[in-house]
């Protein structure tokens, strides 16, 4: 049996599981986006709570085209549309 997510370390882009295992996300996959997906799809929280994971509070600065974080926002918006179609 595998563990469930216990903690997400956004500073180091790593995830800790309840079974004691942890792993670092591959380059290009950000913990903030994973957190937003988890909060919305697994924890069942709303869009506002999920999008809060992609906020300046967590060091997420998304300036269109300029910032490296911008693609996460675009990905999240695409995922929201996908989730709405599946509902």
N, CA, C and O atoms as a Maestro MAE file, in Angstrom:
{
 s_m_m2io_version
 :::
 2.0.0
}

f_m_ct {
 s_m_title
 :::
 protein
 m_atom[348] {
  # First column is atom index #
  i_m_mmod_type
  r_m_x_coord
  r_m_y_coord
  r_m_z_coord
  i_m_residue_number
  s_m_chain_name
  s_m_pdb_residue_name
  s_m_pdb_atom_name
  i_m_atomic_number
  :::
  1 25 0.847 -1.188 0.000 1 A "UNK " " N  " 7
  2 3 0.000 0.000 0.000 1 A "UNK " " CA " 6
  3 2 0.884 1.240 0.000 1 A "UNK " " C  " 6
  4 15 1.912 1.279 0.677 1 A "UNK " " O  " 8
  5 25 0.489 2.231 -0.745 2 A "UNK " " N  " 7
  6 3 1.251 3.466 -0.795 2 A "UNK " " CA " 6
  7 2 0.617 4.500 0.104 2 A "UNK " " C  " 6
  8 15 -0.559 4.402 0.453 2 A "UNK " " O  " 8
  9 25 1.407 5.494 0.478 3 A "UNK " " N  " 7
  10 3 0.908 6.542 1.349 3 A "UNK " " CA " 6
  11 2 0.147 7.601 0.575 3 A "UNK " " C  " 6
  12 15 0.167 7.638 -0.655 3 A "UNK " " O  " 8
  13 25 -0.507 8.439 1.311 4 A "UNK " " N  " 7
  14 3 -1.169 9.599 0.723 4 A "UNK " " CA " 6
  15 2 -0.311 10.815 1.032 4 A "UNK " " C  " 6
  16 15 0.609 10.743 1.847 4 A "UNK " " O  " 8
  17 25 -0.609 11.915 0.390 5 A "UNK " " N  " 7
  18 3 0.195 13.121 0.594 5 A "UNK " " CA " 6
  19 2 0.032 13.614 2.024 5 A "UNK " " C  " 6
  20 15 -1.078 13.842 2.505 5 A "UNK " " O  " 8
  21 25 1.173 13.771 2.687 6 A "UNK " " N  " 7
  22 3 1.194 14.290 4.049 6 A "UNK " " CA " 6
  23 2 1.570 15.764 4.036 6 A "UNK " " C  " 6
  24 15 0.975 16.575 4.746 6 A "UNK " " O  " 8
  25 25 2.561 16.101 3.225 7 A "UNK " " N  " 7
  26 3 3.032 17.484 3.171 7 A "UNK " " CA " 6
  27 2 3.628 17.774 1.806 7 A "UNK " " C  " 6
  28 15 4.182 16.894 1.147 7 A "UNK " " O  " 8
  29 25 3.500 19.022 1.401 8 A "UNK " " N  " 7
  30 3 4.103 19.482 0.157 8 A "UNK " " CA " 6
  31 2 5.046 20.615 0.515 8 A "UNK " " C  " 6
  32 15 4.633 21.629 1.078 8 A "UNK " " O  " 8
  33 25 6.305 20.435 0.185 9 A "UNK " " N  " 7
  34 3 7.328 21.437 0.458 9 A "UNK " " CA " 6
  35 2 7.524 22.248 -0.813 9 A "UNK " " C  " 6
  36 15 8.258 21.843 -1.714 9 A "UNK " " O  " 8
  37 25 6.862 23.395 -0.876 10 A "UNK " " N  " 7
  38 3 6.919 24.198 -2.093 10 A "UNK " " CA " 6
  39 2 8.297 24.800 -2.322 10 A "UNK " " C  " 6
  40 15 8.699 25.005 -3.467 10 A "UNK " " O  " 8
  41 25 9.019 25.083 -1.254 11 A "UNK " " N  " 7
  42 3 10.347 25.687 -1.405 11 A "UNK " " CA " 6
  43 2 11.317 24.747 -2.106 11 A "UNK " " C  " 6
  44 15 12.191 25.196 -2.848 11 A "UNK " " O  " 8
  45 25 11.170 23.445 -1.876 12 A "UNK " " N  " 7
  46 3 12.085 22.465 -2.459 12 A "UNK " " CA " 6
  47 2 11.410 21.565 -3.485 12 A "UNK " " C  " 6
  48 15 12.007 20.593 -3.947 12 A "UNK " " O  " 8
  49 25 10.172 21.882 -3.842 13 A "UNK " " N  " 7
  50 3 9.404 21.095 -4.819 13 A "UNK " " CA " 6
  51 2 9.452 19.611 -4.499 13 A "UNK " " C  " 6
  52 15 9.778 18.784 -5.352 13 A "UNK " " O  " 8
  53 25 9.121 19.287 -3.251 14 A "UNK " " N  " 7
  54 3 9.091 17.882 -2.860 14 A "UNK " " CA " 6
  55 2 7.781 17.562 -2.148 14 A "UNK " " C  " 6
  56 15 7.106 18.443 -1.614 14 A "UNK " " O  " 8
  57 25 7.445 16.286 -2.158 15 A "UNK " " N  " 7
  58 3 6.213 15.809 -1.544 15 A "UNK " " CA " 6
  59 2 6.554 14.700 -0.567 15 A "UNK " " C  " 6
  60 15 7.327 13.797 -0.886 15 A "UNK " " O  " 8
  61 25 5.971 14.768 0.632 16 A "UNK " " N  " 7
  62 3 6.146 13.727 1.641 16 A "UNK " " CA " 6
  63 2 4.843 12.959 1.762 16 A "UNK " " C  " 6
  64 15 3.761 13.545 1.773 16 A "UNK " " O  " 8
  65 25 4.958 11.640 1.854 17 A "UNK " " N  " 7
  66 3 3.785 10.783 1.960 17 A "UNK " " CA " 6
  67 2 3.608 10.274 3.381 17 A "UNK " " C  " 6
  68 15 4.547 10.300 4.177 17 A "UNK " " O  " 8
  69 25 2.405 9.812 3.700 18 A "UNK " " N  " 7
  70 3 2.116 9.320 5.047 18 A "UNK " " CA " 6
  71 2 2.862 8.034 5.371 18 A "UNK " " C  " 6
  72 15 3.006 7.686 6.543 18 A "UNK " " O  " 8
  73 25 3.339 7.323 4.354 19 A "UNK " " N  " 7
  74 3 4.085 6.092 4.619 19 A "UNK " " CA " 6
  75 2 5.572 6.343 4.844 19 A "UNK " " C  " 6
  76 15 6.359 5.399 4.913 19 A "UNK " " O  " 8
  77 25 5.961 7.620 4.960 20 A "UNK " " N  " 7
  78 3 7.340 7.973 5.235 20 A "UNK " " CA " 6
  79 2 8.182 8.240 3.998 20 A "UNK " " C  " 6
  80 15 9.292 8.760 4.112 20 A "UNK " " O  " 8
  81 25 7.686 7.903 2.840 21 A "UNK " " N  " 7
  82 3 8.433 8.138 1.612 21 A "UNK " " CA " 6
  83 2 8.308 9.599 1.209 21 A "UNK " " C  " 6
  84 15 7.334 10.271 1.549 21 A "UNK " " O  " 8
  85 25 9.303 10.076 0.483 22 A "UNK " " N  " 7
  86 3 9.230 11.419 -0.065 22 A "UNK " " CA " 6
  87 2 9.916 11.418 -1.423 22 A "UNK " " C  " 6
  88 15 10.747 10.558 -1.716 22 A "UNK " " O  " 8
  89 25 9.560 12.373 -2.224 23 A "UNK " " N  " 7
  90 3 10.201 12.482 -3.522 23 A "UNK " " CA " 6
  91 2 10.213 13.929 -3.972 23 A "UNK " " C  " 6
  92 15 9.380 14.740 -3.567 23 A "UNK " " O  " 8
  93 25 11.180 14.225 -4.818 24 A "UNK " " N  " 7
  94 3 11.311 15.554 -5.402 24 A "UNK " " CA " 6
  95 2 10.667 15.520 -6.781 24 A "UNK " " C  " 6
  96 15 10.867 14.584 -7.555 24 A "UNK " " O  " 8
  97 25 9.916 16.526 -7.063 25 A "UNK " " N  " 7
  98 3 9.247 16.606 -8.356 25 A "UNK " " CA " 6
  99 2 10.270 16.844 -9.461 25 A "UNK " " C  " 6
  100 15 11.268 17.530 -9.240 25 A "UNK " " O  " 8
  101 25 10.037 16.289 -10.637 26 A "UNK " " N  " 7
  102 3 10.948 16.523 -11.762 26 A "UNK " " CA " 6
  103 2 11.007 18.007 -12.109 26 A "UNK " " C  " 6
  104 15 10.056 18.746 -11.853 26 A "UNK " " O  " 8
  105 25 12.104 18.436 -12.683 27 A "UNK " " N  " 7
  106 3 12.248 19.829 -13.077 27 A "UNK " " CA " 6
  107 2 11.104 20.207 -14.016 27 A "UNK " " C  " 6
  108 15 10.759 19.454 -14.927 27 A "UNK " " O  " 8
  109 25 10.536 21.358 -13.785 28 A "UNK " " N  " 7
  110 3 9.429 21.828 -14.608 28 A "UNK " " CA " 6
  111 2 8.072 21.537 -13.998 28 A "UNK " " C  " 6
  112 15 7.070 22.118 -14.417 28 A "UNK " " O  " 8
  113 25 8.019 20.648 -13.015 29 A "UNK " " N  " 7
  114 3 6.767 20.367 -12.308 29 A "UNK " " CA " 6
  115 2 6.869 21.063 -10.960 29 A "UNK " " C  " 6
  116 15 7.729 20.731 -10.144 29 A "UNK " " O  " 8
  117 25 6.014 22.001 -10.737 30 A "UNK " " N  " 7
  118 3 6.085 22.819 -9.533 30 A "UNK " " CA " 6
  119 2 5.104 22.342 -8.468 30 A "UNK " " C  " 6
  120 15 3.982 21.936 -8.770 30 A "UNK " " O  " 8
  121 25 5.548 22.400 -7.232 31 A "UNK " " N  " 7
  122 3 4.710 21.960 -6.115 31 A "UNK " " CA " 6
  123 2 3.452 22.808 -5.986 31 A "UNK " " C  " 6
  124 15 2.418 22.301 -5.551 31 A "UNK " " O  " 8
  125 25 3.512 24.067 -6.348 32 A "UNK " " N  " 7
  126 3 2.327 24.925 -6.263 32 A "UNK " " CA " 6
  127 2 1.194 24.423 -7.137 32 A "UNK " " C  " 6
  128 15 0.037 24.421 -6.718 32 A "UNK " " O  " 8
  129 25 1.518 24.000 -8.343 33 A "UNK " " N  " 7
  130 3 0.495 23.479 -9.246 33 A "UNK " " CA " 6
  131 2 -0.046 22.154 -8.726 33 A "UNK " " C  " 6
  132 15 -1.252 21.913 -8.777 33 A "UNK " " O  " 8
  133 25 0.830 21.301 -8.231 34 A "UNK " " N  " 7
  134 3 0.400 20.029 -7.645 34 A "UNK " " CA " 6
  135 2 -0.512 20.292 -6.446 34 A "UNK " " C  " 6
  136 15 -1.518 19.606 -6.263 34 A "UNK " " O  " 8
  137 25 -0.157 21.288 -5.632 35 A "UNK " " N  " 7
  138 3 -0.986 21.642 -4.468 35 A "UNK " " CA " 6
  139 2 -2.367 22.105 -4.903 35 A "UNK " " C  " 6
  140 15 -3.371 21.718 -4.306 35 A "UNK " " O  " 8
  141 25 -2.420 22.929 -5.937 36 A "UNK " " N  " 7
  142 3 -3.712 23.423 -6.430 36 A "UNK " " CA " 6
  143 2 -4.582 22.272 -6.915 36 A "UNK " " C  " 6
  144 15 -5.777 22.224 -6.625 36 A "UNK " " O  " 8
  145 25 -3.982 21.349 -7.654 37 A "UNK " " N  " 7
  146 3 -4.740 20.191 -8.145 37 A "UNK " " CA " 6
  147 2 -5.228 19.353 -6.975 37 A "UNK " " C  " 6
  148 15 -6.391 18.951 -6.942 37 A "UNK " " O  " 8
  149 25 -4.357 19.090 -6.021 38 A "UNK " " N  " 7
  150 3 -4.720 18.272 -4.860 38 A "UNK " " CA " 6
  151 2 -5.877 18.908 -4.093 38 A "UNK " " C  " 6
  152 15 -6.861 18.240 -3.776 38 A "UNK " " O  " 8
  153 25 -5.755 20.195 -3.800 39 A "UNK " " N  " 7
  154 3 -6.789 20.877 -3.006 39 A "UNK " " CA " 6
  155 2 -8.127 20.870 -3.725 39 A "UNK " " C  " 6
  156 15 -9.169 20.685 -3.096 39 A "UNK " " O  " 8
  157 25 -8.107 21.066 -5.027 40 A "UNK " " N  " 7
  158 3 -9.360 21.135 -5.772 40 A "UNK " " CA " 6
  159 2 -9.948 19.764 -6.052 40 A "UNK " " C  " 6
  160 15 -11.145 19.561 -5.847 40 A "UNK " " O  " 8
  161 25 -9.147 18.823 -6.511 41 A "UNK " " N  " 7
  162 3 -9.675 17.540 -6.979 41 A "UNK " " CA " 6
  163 2 -9.758 16.477 -5.901 41 A "UNK " " C  " 6
  164 15 -10.667 15.648 -5.936 41 A "UNK " " O  " 8
  165 25 -8.847 16.472 -4.950 42 A "UNK " " N  " 7
  166 3 -8.831 15.415 -3.935 42 A "UNK " " CA " 6
  167 2 -9.457 15.894 -2.631 42 A "UNK " " C  " 6
  168 15 -10.304 15.211 -2.055 42 A "UNK " " O  " 8
  169 25 -9.036 17.077 -2.165 43 A "UNK " " N  " 7
  170 3 -9.582 17.594 -0.909 43 A "UNK " " CA " 6
  171 2 -10.977 18.181 -1.097 43 A "UNK " " C  " 6
  172 15 -11.698 18.405 -0.124 43 A "UNK " " O  " 8
  173 25 -11.359 18.432 -2.360 44 A "UNK " " N  " 7
  174 3 -12.710 18.906 -2.637 44 A "UNK " " CA " 6
  175 2 -12.951 20.367 -2.330 44 A "UNK " " C  " 6
  176 15 -14.099 20.796 -2.216 44 A "UNK " " O  " 8
  177 25 -11.886 21.138 -2.194 45 A "UNK " " N  " 7
  178 3 -12.046 22.573 -1.934 45 A "UNK " " CA " 6
  179 2 -12.343 23.293 -3.245 45 A "UNK " " C  " 6
  180 15 -12.192 22.728 -4.329 45 A "UNK " " O  " 8
  181 25 -12.758 24.522 -3.130 46 A "UNK " " N  " 7
  182 3 -13.158 25.287 -4.303 46 A "UNK " " CA " 6
  183 2 -12.004 25.899 -5.072 46 A "UNK " " C  " 6
  184 15 -10.836 25.777 -4.705 46 A "UNK " " O  " 8
  185 25 -12.376 26.556 -6.144 47 A "UNK " " N  " 7
  186 3 -11.407 27.185 -7.037 47 A "UNK " " CA " 6
  187 2 -10.567 28.231 -6.310 47 A "UNK " " C  " 6
  188 15 -9.356 28.312 -6.517 47 A "UNK " " O  " 8
  189 25 -11.197 29.016 -5.475 48 A "UNK " " N  " 7
  190 3 -10.467 30.082 -4.757 48 A "UNK " " CA " 6
  191 2 -9.366 29.509 -3.874 48 A "UNK " " C  " 6
  192 15 -8.244 30.015 -3.865 48 A "UNK " " O  " 8
  193 25 -9.688 28.453 -3.132 49 A "UNK " " N  " 7
  194 3 -8.695 27.826 -2.257 49 A "UNK " " CA " 6
  195 2 -7.555 27.225 -3.073 49 A "UNK " " C  " 6
  196 15 -6.386 27.337 -2.705 49 A "UNK " " O  " 8
  197 25 -7.912 26.589 -4.183 50 A "UNK " " N  " 7
  198 3 -6.885 25.978 -5.045 50 A "UNK " " CA " 6
  199 2 -5.980 27.041 -5.645 50 A "UNK " " C  " 6
  200 15 -4.757 26.903 -5.628 50 A "UNK " " O  " 8
  201 25 -6.570 28.086 -6.169 51 A "UNK " " N  " 7
  202 3 -5.766 29.145 -6.773 51 A "UNK " " CA " 6
  203 2 -4.906 29.865 -5.748 51 A "UNK " " C  " 6
  204 15 -3.893 30.468 -6.099 51 A "UNK " " O  " 8
  205 25 -5.301 29.806 -4.495 52 A "UNK " " N  " 7
  206 3 -4.494 30.392 -3.427 52 A "UNK " " CA " 6
  207 2 -3.120 29.750 -3.306 52 A "UNK " " C  " 6
  208 15 -2.195 30.351 -2.761 52 A "UNK " " O  " 8
  209 25 -2.988 28.535 -3.812 53 A "UNK " " N  " 7
  210 3 -1.694 27.850 -3.796 53 A "UNK " " CA " 6
  211 2 -0.730 28.464 -4.801 53 A "UNK " " C  " 6
  212 15 0.484 28.285 -4.699 53 A "UNK " " O  " 8
  213 25 -1.272 29.180 -5.762 54 A "UNK " " N  " 7
  214 3 -0.463 29.854 -6.773 54 A "UNK " " CA " 6
  215 2 -0.479 31.347 -6.480 54 A "UNK " " C  " 6
  216 15 -0.888 32.154 -7.316 54 A "UNK " " O  " 8
  217 25 -0.031 31.701 -5.285 55 A "UNK " " N  " 7
  218 3 -0.111 33.095 -4.871 55 A "UNK " " CA " 6
  219 2 1.266 33.649 -4.487 55 A "UNK " " C  " 6
  220 15 2.223 32.907 -4.265 55 A "UNK " " O  " 8
  221 25 1.322 34.950 -4.420 56 A "UNK " " N  " 7
  222 3 2.555 35.635 -4.033 56 A "UNK " " CA " 6
  223 2 3.005 35.200 -2.636 56 A "UNK " " C  " 6
  224 15 4.200 35.183 -2.339 56 A "UNK " " O  " 8
  225 25 2.047 34.852 -1.789 57 A "UNK " " N  " 7
  226 3 2.349 34.396 -0.423 57 A "UNK " " CA " 6
  227 2 3.351 33.239 -0.444 57 A "UNK " " C  " 6
  228 15 4.208 33.140 0.433 57 A "UNK " " O  " 8
  229 25 3.241 32.378 -1.434 58 A "UNK " " N  " 7
  230 3 4.126 31.226 -1.555 58 A "UNK " " CA " 6
  231 2 5.277 31.480 -2.528 58 A "UNK " " C  " 6
  232 15 5.958 30.543 -2.945 58 A "UNK " " O  " 8
  233 25 5.495 32.741 -2.887 59 A "UNK " " N  " 7
  234 3 6.590 33.070 -3.778 59 A "UNK " " CA " 6
  235 2 6.258 32.917 -5.254 59 A "UNK " " C  " 6
  236 15 7.149 32.938 -6.104 59 A "UNK " " O  " 8
  237 25 4.991 32.766 -5.550 60 A "UNK " " N  " 7
  238 3 4.545 32.589 -6.937 60 A "UNK " " CA " 6
  239 2 4.292 33.964 -7.542 60 A "UNK " " C  " 6
  240 15 3.321 34.634 -7.194 60 A "UNK " " O  " 8
  241 25 5.164 34.376 -8.443 61 A "UNK " " N  " 7
  242 3 5.013 35.654 -9.122 61 A "UNK " " CA " 6
  243 2 4.786 35.350 -10.599 61 A "UNK " " C  " 6
  244 15 5.703 34.924 -11.301 61 A "UNK " " O  " 8
  245 25 3.589 35.566 -11.054 62 A "UNK " " N  " 7
  246 3 3.224 35.197 -12.427 62 A "UNK " " CA " 6
  247 2 2.913 36.436 -13.251 62 A "UNK " " C  " 6
  248 15 1.770 36.888 -13.307 62 A "UNK " " O  " 8
  249 25 3.920 36.966 -13.875 63 A "UNK " " N  " 7
  250 3 3.739 38.095 -14.776 63 A "UNK " " CA " 6
  251 2 3.692 37.514 -16.191 63 A "UNK " " C  " 6
  252 15 4.635 36.847 -16.618 63 A "UNK " " O  " 8
  253 25 2.609 37.762 -16.913 64 A "UNK " " N  " 7
  254 3 2.478 37.154 -18.247 64 A "UNK " " CA " 6
  255 2 3.738 37.309 -19.099 64 A "UNK " " C  " 6
  256 15 4.317 38.389 -19.214 64 A "UNK " " O  " 8
  257 25 4.124 36.209 -19.672 65 A "UNK " " N  " 7
  258 3 5.234 36.070 -20.618 65 A "UNK " " CA " 6
  259 2 6.610 36.253 -19.968 65 A "UNK " " C  " 6
  260 15 7.563 35.599 -20.391 65 A "UNK " " O  " 8
  261 25 6.746 37.096 -18.980 66 A "UNK " " N  " 7
  262 3 8.048 37.414 -18.387 66 A "UNK " " CA " 6
  263 2 8.468 36.412 -17.320 66 A "UNK " " C  " 6
  264 15 9.602 35.933 -17.342 66 A "UNK " " O  " 8
  265 25 7.590 36.090 -16.398 67 A "UNK " " N  " 7
  266 3 7.945 35.278 -15.235 67 A "UNK " " CA " 6
  267 2 7.914 33.786 -15.546 67 A "UNK " " C  " 6
  268 15 7.098 33.317 -16.340 67 A "UNK " " O  " 8
  269 25 8.816 33.054 -14.905 68 A "UNK " " N  " 7
  270 3 8.853 31.605 -15.073 68 A "UNK " " CA " 6
  271 2 7.609 30.928 -14.506 68 A "UNK " " C  " 6
  272 15 7.267 29.819 -14.918 68 A "UNK " " O  " 8
  273 25 6.938 31.576 -13.576 69 A "UNK " " N  " 7
  274 3 5.747 30.990 -12.962 69 A "UNK " " CA " 6
  275 2 4.506 31.115 -13.849 69 A "UNK " " C  " 6
  276 15 3.513 30.428 -13.609 69 A "UNK " " O  " 8
  277 25 4.540 31.959 -14.844 70 A "UNK " " N  " 7
  278 3 3.381 32.194 -15.689 70 A "UNK " " CA " 6
  279 2 2.823 30.910 -16.306 70 A "UNK " " C  " 6
  280 15 1.602 30.750 -16.319 70 A "UNK " " O  " 8
  281 25 3.643 29.986 -16.818 71 A "UNK " " N  " 7
  282 3 3.084 28.759 -17.393 71 A "UNK " " CA " 6
  283 2 2.249 27.942 -16.410 71 A "UNK " " C  " 6
  284 15 1.339 27.224 -16.825 71 A "UNK " " O  " 8
  285 25 2.548 28.043 -15.106 72 A "UNK " " N  " 7
  286 3 1.719 27.332 -14.125 72 A "UNK " " CA " 6
  287 2 0.312 27.889 -14.113 72 A "UNK " " C  " 6
  288 15 -0.654 27.132 -14.019 72 A "UNK " " O  " 8
  289 25 0.183 29.199 -14.206 73 A "UNK " " N  " 7
  290 3 -1.147 29.810 -14.241 73 A "UNK " " CA " 6
  291 2 -1.907 29.372 -15.489 73 A "UNK " " C  " 6
  292 15 -3.095 29.056 -15.425 73 A "UNK " " O  " 8
  293 25 -1.217 29.357 -16.613 74 A "UNK " " N  " 7
  294 3 -1.848 28.928 -17.860 74 A "UNK " " CA " 6
  295 2 -2.277 27.466 -17.736 74 A "UNK " " C  " 6
  296 15 -3.382 27.102 -18.140 74 A "UNK " " O  " 8
  297 25 -1.404 26.637 -17.180 75 A "UNK " " N  " 7
  298 3 -1.741 25.222 -16.987 75 A "UNK " " CA " 6
  299 2 -2.941 25.067 -16.078 75 A "UNK " " C  " 6
  300 15 -3.829 24.261 -16.354 75 A "UNK " " O  " 8
  301 25 -2.981 25.830 -14.995 76 A "UNK " " N  " 7
  302 3 -4.105 25.735 -14.065 76 A "UNK " " CA " 6
  303 2 -5.411 26.119 -14.756 76 A "UNK " " C  " 6
  304 15 -6.430 25.451 -14.576 76 A "UNK " " O  " 8
  305 25 -5.385 27.194 -15.546 77 A "UNK " " N  " 7
  306 3 -6.595 27.611 -16.255 77 A "UNK " " CA " 6
  307 2 -7.049 26.521 -17.233 77 A "UNK " " C  " 6
  308 15 -8.244 26.249 -17.350 77 A "UNK " " O  " 8
  309 25 -6.104 25.903 -17.928 78 A "UNK " " N  " 7
  310 3 -6.441 24.802 -18.840 78 A "UNK " " CA " 6
  311 2 -7.040 23.622 -18.071 78 A "UNK " " C  " 6
  312 15 -8.006 23.005 -18.520 78 A "UNK " " O  " 8
  313 25 -6.460 23.316 -16.914 79 A "UNK " " N  " 7
  314 3 -6.974 22.209 -16.098 79 A "UNK " " CA " 6
  315 2 -8.371 22.506 -15.581 79 A "UNK " " C  " 6
  316 15 -9.215 21.611 -15.533 79 A "UNK " " O  " 8
  317 25 -8.628 23.750 -15.192 80 A "UNK " " N  " 7
  318 3 -9.971 24.112 -14.726 80 A "UNK " " CA " 6
  319 2 -11.007 23.835 -15.809 80 A "UNK " " C  " 6
  320 15 -12.073 23.287 -15.530 80 A "UNK " " O  " 8
  321 25 -10.692 24.214 -17.040 81 A "UNK " " N  " 7
  322 3 -11.616 23.950 -18.152 81 A "UNK " " CA " 6
  323 2 -11.811 22.445 -18.332 81 A "UNK " " C  " 6
  324 15 -12.929 21.983 -18.561 81 A "UNK " " O  " 8
  325 25 -10.733 21.691 -18.229 82 A "UNK " " N  " 7
  326 3 -10.814 20.232 -18.364 82 A "UNK " " CA " 6
  327 2 -11.695 19.648 -17.259 82 A "UNK " " C  " 6
  328 15 -12.563 18.819 -17.532 82 A "UNK " " O  " 8
  329 25 -11.477 20.073 -16.022 83 A "UNK " " N  " 7
  330 3 -12.259 19.551 -14.891 83 A "UNK " " CA " 6
  331 2 -13.740 19.897 -15.046 83 A "UNK " " C  " 6
  332 15 -14.603 19.083 -14.717 83 A "UNK " " O  " 8
  333 25 -14.037 21.090 -15.540 84 A "UNK " " N  " 7
  334 3 -15.429 21.500 -15.724 84 A "UNK " " CA " 6
  335 2 -16.113 20.631 -16.780 84 A "UNK " " C  " 6
  336 15 -17.280 20.266 -16.630 84 A "UNK " " O  " 8
  337 25 -15.386 20.303 -17.842 85 A "UNK " " N  " 7
  338 3 -15.963 19.451 -18.892 85 A "UNK " " CA " 6
  339 2 -16.214 18.037 -18.378 85 A "UNK " " C  " 6
  340 15 -17.164 17.382 -18.806 85 A "UNK " " O  " 8
  341 25 -15.373 17.564 -17.470 86 A "UNK " " N  " 7
  342 3 -15.500 16.202 -16.952 86 A "UNK " " CA " 6
  343 2 -16.602 16.092 -15.892 86 A "UNK " " C  " 6
  344 15 -17.074 14.997 -15.589 86 A "UNK " " O  " 8
  345 25 -17.006 17.242 -15.332 87 A "UNK " " N  " 7
  346 3 -18.008 17.216 -14.253 87 A "UNK " " CA " 6
  347 2 -19.407 17.056 -14.798 87 A "UNK " " C  " 6
  348 15 -20.368 17.015 -14.029 87 A "UNK " " O  " 8
  :::
 }
 m_bond[347] {
  # First column is bond index #
  i_m_from
  i_m_to
  i_m_order
  :::
  1 1 2 1
  2 2 3 1
  3 3 4 2
  4 3 5 1
  5 5 6 1
  6 6 7 1
  7 7 8 2
  8 7 9 1
  9 9 10 1
  10 10 11 1
  11 11 12 2
  12 11 13 1
  13 13 14 1
  14 14 15 1
  15 15 16 2
  16 15 17 1
  17 17 18 1
  18 18 19 1
  19 19 20 2
  20 19 21 1
  21 21 22 1
  22 22 23 1
  23 23 24 2
  24 23 25 1
  25 25 26 1
  26 26 27 1
  27 27 28 2
  28 27 29 1
  29 29 30 1
  30 30 31 1
  31 31 32 2
  32 31 33 1
  33 33 34 1
  34 34 35 1
  35 35 36 2
  36 35 37 1
  37 37 38 1
  38 38 39 1
  39 39 40 2
  40 39 41 1
  41 41 42 1
  42 42 43 1
  43 43 44 2
  44 43 45 1
  45 45 46 1
  46 46 47 1
  47 47 48 2
  48 47 49 1
  49 49 50 1
  50 50 51 1
  51 51 52 2
  52 51 53 1
  53 53 54 1
  54 54 55 1
  55 55 56 2
  56 55 57 1
  57 57 58 1
  58 58 59 1
  59 59 60 2
  60 59 61 1
  61 61 62 1
  62 62 63 1
  63 63 64 2
  64 63 65 1
  65 65 66 1
  66 66 67 1
  67 67 68 2
  68 67 69 1
  69 69 70 1
  70 70 71 1
  71 71 72 2
  72 71 73 1
  73 73 74 1
  74 74 75 1
  75 75 76 2
  76 75 77 1
  77 77 78 1
  78 78 79 1
  79 79 80 2
  80 79 81 1
  81 81 82 1
  82 82 83 1
  83 83 84 2
  84 83 85 1
  85 85 86 1
  86 86 87 1
  87 87 88 2
  88 87 89 1
  89 89 90 1
  90 90 91 1
  91 91 92 2
  92 91 93 1
  93 93 94 1
  94 94 95 1
  95 95 96 2
  96 95 97 1
  97 97 98 1
  98 98 99 1
  99 99 100 2
  100 99 101 1
  101 101 102 1
  102 102 103 1
  103 103 104 2
  104 103 105 1
  105 105 106 1
  106 106 107 1
  107 107 108 2
  108 107 109 1
  109 109 110 1
  110 110 111 1
  111 111 112 2
  112 111 113 1
  113 113 114 1
  114 114 115 1
  115 115 116 2
  116 115 117 1
  117 117 118 1
  118 118 119 1
  119 119 120 2
  120 119 121 1
  121 121 122 1
  122 122 123 1
  123 123 124 2
  124 123 125 1
  125 125 126 1
  126 126 127 1
  127 127 128 2
  128 127 129 1
  129 129 130 1
  130 130 131 1
  131 131 132 2
  132 131 133 1
  133 133 134 1
  134 134 135 1
  135 135 136 2
  136 135 137 1
  137 137 138 1
  138 138 139 1
  139 139 140 2
  140 139 141 1
  141 141 142 1
  142 142 143 1
  143 143 144 2
  144 143 145 1
  145 145 146 1
  146 146 147 1
  147 147 148 2
  148 147 149 1
  149 149 150 1
  150 150 151 1
  151 151 152 2
  152 151 153 1
  153 153 154 1
  154 154 155 1
  155 155 156 2
  156 155 157 1
  157 157 158 1
  158 158 159 1
  159 159 160 2
  160 159 161 1
  161 161 162 1
  162 162 163 1
  163 163 164 2
  164 163 165 1
  165 165 166 1
  166 166 167 1
  167 167 168 2
  168 167 169 1
  169 169 170 1
  170 170 171 1
  171 171 172 2
  172 171 173 1
  173 173 174 1
  174 174 175 1
  175 175 176 2
  176 175 177 1
  177 177 178 1
  178 178 179 1
  179 179 180 2
  180 179 181 1
  181 181 182 1
  182 182 183 1
  183 183 184 2
  184 183 185 1
  185 185 186 1
  186 186 187 1
  187 187 188 2
  188 187 189 1
  189 189 190 1
  190 190 191 1
  191 191 192 2
  192 191 193 1
  193 193 194 1
  194 194 195 1
  195 195 196 2
  196 195 197 1
  197 197 198 1
  198 198 199 1
  199 199 200 2
  200 199 201 1
  201 201 202 1
  202 202 203 1
  203 203 204 2
  204 203 205 1
  205 205 206 1
  206 206 207 1
  207 207 208 2
  208 207 209 1
  209 209 210 1
  210 210 211 1
  211 211 212 2
  212 211 213 1
  213 213 214 1
  214 214 215 1
  215 215 216 2
  216 215 217 1
  217 217 218 1
  218 218 219 1
  219 219 220 2
  220 219 221 1
  221 221 222 1
  222 222 223 1
  223 223 224 2
  224 223 225 1
  225 225 226 1
  226 226 227 1
  227 227 228 2
  228 227 229 1
  229 229 230 1
  230 230 231 1
  231 231 232 2
  232 231 233 1
  233 233 234 1
  234 234 235 1
  235 235 236 2
  236 235 237 1
  237 237 238 1
  238 238 239 1
  239 239 240 2
  240 239 241 1
  241 241 242 1
  242 242 243 1
  243 243 244 2
  244 243 245 1
  245 245 246 1
  246 246 247 1
  247 247 248 2
  248 247 249 1
  249 249 250 1
  250 250 251 1
  251 251 252 2
  252 251 253 1
  253 253 254 1
  254 254 255 1
  255 255 256 2
  256 255 257 1
  257 257 258 1
  258 258 259 1
  259 259 260 2
  260 259 261 1
  261 261 262 1
  262 262 263 1
  263 263 264 2
  264 263 265 1
  265 265 266 1
  266 266 267 1
  267 267 268 2
  268 267 269 1
  269 269 270 1
  270 270 271 1
  271 271 272 2
  272 271 273 1
  273 273 274 1
  274 274 275 1
  275 275 276 2
  276 275 277 1
  277 277 278 1
  278 278 279 1
  279 279 280 2
  280 279 281 1
  281 281 282 1
  282 282 283 1
  283 283 284 2
  284 283 285 1
  285 285 286 1
  286 286 287 1
  287 287 288 2
  288 287 289 1
  289 289 290 1
  290 290 291 1
  291 291 292 2
  292 291 293 1
  293 293 294 1
  294 294 295 1
  295 295 296 2
  296 295 297 1
  297 297 298 1
  298 298 299 1
  299 299 300 2
  300 299 301 1
  301 301 302 1
  302 302 303 1
  303 303 304 2
  304 303 305 1
  305 305 306 1
  306 306 307 1
  307 307 308 2
  308 307 309 1
  309 309 310 1
  310 310 311 1
  311 311 312 2
  312 311 313 1
  313 313 314 1
  314 314 315 1
  315 315 316 2
  316 315 317 1
  317 317 318 1
  318 318 319 1
  319 319 320 2
  320 319 321 1
  321 321 322 1
  322 322 323 1
  323 323 324 2
  324 323 325 1
  325 325 326 1
  326 326 327 1
  327 327 328 2
  328 327 329 1
  329 329 330 1
  330 330 331 1
  331 331 332 2
  332 331 333 1
  333 333 334 1
  334 334 335 1
  335 335 336 2
  336 335 337 1
  337 337 338 1
  338 338 339 1
  339 339 340 2
  340 339 341 1
  341 341 342 1
  342 342 343 1
  343 343 344 2
  344 343 345 1
  345 345 346 1
  346 346 347 1
  347 347 348 2
  :::
 }
}
